[in-house]
């Protein structure tokens, strides 16, 4: 491995240490339905997002709520002894990608068949702490 590649890999590794990620794979709903819920909580405070998801009438909101709780647990694993209330966690990024599509046939009149596409999706959620961002901004301003 070359020096540039190694340095870039180390930069990516350091950046991931400050990110708190949770991923939901192969969820059996269409990505379009999941994006409606994901757009609703993007950029919100974690507590506010949990409240919205708890009372949202959409079926997929329960699964996104579990994903958010998993991301919070990942944050707690990296920051032992820290309180969630003091850290000001926000949903920095949440994006929905299309997963695999199962193709099925449904019988139709006169010997024909209609294709049914059962879609699935992958959801990735990244949390970020506003306290860490403010500390980094102060360090960069002091260096200048």
RASUL-V943737 format. One record per residue. OMEGA is omega in whole degrees, -180 to 180 (NA if undefined). BURIAL is # if it has 9 or more other C-alpha atoms within 8 Angstrom, else .. D_FIRST is the distance of its C-alpha to the first C-alpha in Angstrom with 2 decimals. Layout:
# RASUL-V943737
omega=OMEGA burial=BURIAL d_first=D_FIRST
omega=OMEGA burial=BURIAL d_first=D_FIRST
This chain:
# RASUL-V943737
omega=-180 burial=. d_first=0.00
omega=-176 burial=. d_first=3.78
omega=180 burial=. d_first=6.68
omega=-179 burial=. d_first=8.39
omega=179 burial=. d_first=6.43
omega=179 burial=# d_first=6.48
omega=179 burial=. d_first=10.00
omega=178 burial=. d_first=11.03
omega=178 burial=. d_first=10.26
omega=177 burial=. d_first=12.30
omega=180 burial=. d_first=14.93
omega=-180 burial=. d_first=15.40
omega=179 burial=. d_first=15.76
omega=179 burial=. d_first=18.32
omega=-180 burial=. d_first=20.15
omega=179 burial=. d_first=20.58
omega=180 burial=. d_first=22.20
omega=178 burial=. d_first=25.03
omega=-179 burial=# d_first=25.53
omega=-167 burial=# d_first=27.76
omega=169 burial=# d_first=27.29
omega=-176 burial=# d_first=29.44
omega=175 burial=# d_first=29.14
omega=-175 burial=# d_first=32.01
omega=174 burial=. d_first=31.22
omega=176 burial=# d_first=33.70
omega=-170 burial=# d_first=36.70
omega=169 burial=. d_first=39.64
omega=-179 burial=# d_first=40.94
omega=180 burial=# d_first=40.38
omega=-178 burial=# d_first=37.80
omega=179 burial=. d_first=40.64
omega=-180 burial=# d_first=42.63
omega=-179 burial=# d_first=39.72
omega=178 burial=# d_first=38.84
omega=-180 burial=. d_first=42.39
omega=-179 burial=# d_first=41.85
omega=179 burial=# d_first=38.32
omega=-177 burial=. d_first=39.67
omega=-174 burial=. d_first=42.45
omega=-178 burial=# d_first=40.32
omega=177 burial=# d_first=37.44
omega=-178 burial=. d_first=37.44
omega=171 burial=# d_first=40.15
omega=-175 burial=# d_first=40.52
omega=-179 burial=# d_first=39.70
omega=178 burial=. d_first=43.32
omega=179 burial=. d_first=44.71
omega=178 burial=# d_first=42.33
omega=178 burial=# d_first=43.42
omega=180 burial=. d_first=47.04
omega=-178 burial=# d_first=46.63
omega=-178 burial=# d_first=44.94
omega=-175 burial=# d_first=47.57
omega=178 burial=. d_first=50.43
omega=-178 burial=. d_first=48.87
omega=-179 burial=. d_first=50.84
omega=-178 burial=. d_first=47.88
omega=-176 burial=. d_first=46.91
omega=-178 burial=# d_first=43.13
omega=178 burial=# d_first=43.59
omega=-180 burial=# d_first=43.85
omega=177 burial=. d_first=40.42
omega=176 burial=# d_first=38.87
omega=177 burial=# d_first=40.72
omega=178 burial=. d_first=39.17
omega=178 burial=# d_first=35.70
omega=177 burial=# d_first=36.50
omega=176 burial=. d_first=37.74
omega=178 burial=# d_first=34.52
omega=177 burial=# d_first=32.50
omega=177 burial=# d_first=34.95
omega=176 burial=. d_first=34.46
omega=177 burial=# d_first=30.68
omega=-179 burial=# d_first=31.52
omega=179 burial=# d_first=33.92
omega=180 burial=. d_first=31.40
omega=-177 burial=. d_first=29.08
omega=-179 burial=. d_first=32.11
omega=178 burial=. d_first=34.52
omega=179 burial=. d_first=37.87
omega=-180 burial=. d_first=37.57
omega=-179 burial=. d_first=40.16
omega=-177 burial=. d_first=39.47
omega=-178 burial=. d_first=42.43
omega=-173 burial=. d_first=41.11
omega=-179 burial=# d_first=37.62
omega=179 burial=# d_first=38.83
omega=176 burial=# d_first=36.37
omega=175 burial=# d_first=36.24
omega=-176 burial=# d_first=34.86
omega=180 burial=# d_first=32.26
omega=168 burial=# d_first=31.11
omega=179 burial=# d_first=32.42
omega=-176 burial=# d_first=31.74
omega=177 burial=# d_first=32.94
omega=180 burial=. d_first=31.20
omega=176 burial=# d_first=32.97
omega=-179 burial=# d_first=32.40
omega=-180 burial=. d_first=33.67
omega=176 burial=. d_first=37.20
omega=-178 burial=. d_first=39.66
omega=-180 burial=. d_first=42.15
omega=178 burial=. d_first=45.70
omega=176 burial=. d_first=48.98
omega=180 burial=. d_first=52.24
omega=180 burial=. d_first=55.49
omega=-178 burial=. d_first=57.40
omega=174 burial=. d_first=60.96
omega=173 burial=. d_first=62.11
omega=179 burial=. d_first=59.41
omega=177 burial=. d_first=56.48
omega=176 burial=# d_first=53.42
omega=179 burial=. d_first=51.44
omega=175 burial=. d_first=47.73
omega=178 burial=. d_first=46.70
omega=178 burial=. d_first=43.15
omega=-173 burial=# d_first=42.25
omega=173 burial=# d_first=39.35
omega=-177 burial=# d_first=36.92
omega=174 burial=# d_first=34.46
omega=180 burial=# d_first=31.49
omega=177 burial=# d_first=32.01
omega=-179 burial=# d_first=29.40
omega=179 burial=# d_first=30.81
omega=177 burial=# d_first=29.16
omega=177 burial=# d_first=31.31
omega=-179 burial=# d_first=31.15
omega=179 burial=# d_first=33.27
omega=180 burial=# d_first=35.36
omega=179 burial=. d_first=35.77
omega=179 burial=. d_first=32.06
omega=180 burial=. d_first=32.04
omega=178 burial=. d_first=35.13
omega=179 burial=. d_first=33.67
omega=179 burial=. d_first=30.55
omega=178 burial=. d_first=32.92
omega=180 burial=. d_first=35.03
omega=180 burial=. d_first=32.13
omega=179 burial=. d_first=31.03
omega=178 burial=. d_first=34.67
omega=-180 burial=. d_first=35.21
omega=-178 burial=. d_first=32.30
omega=NA burial=. d_first=33.82
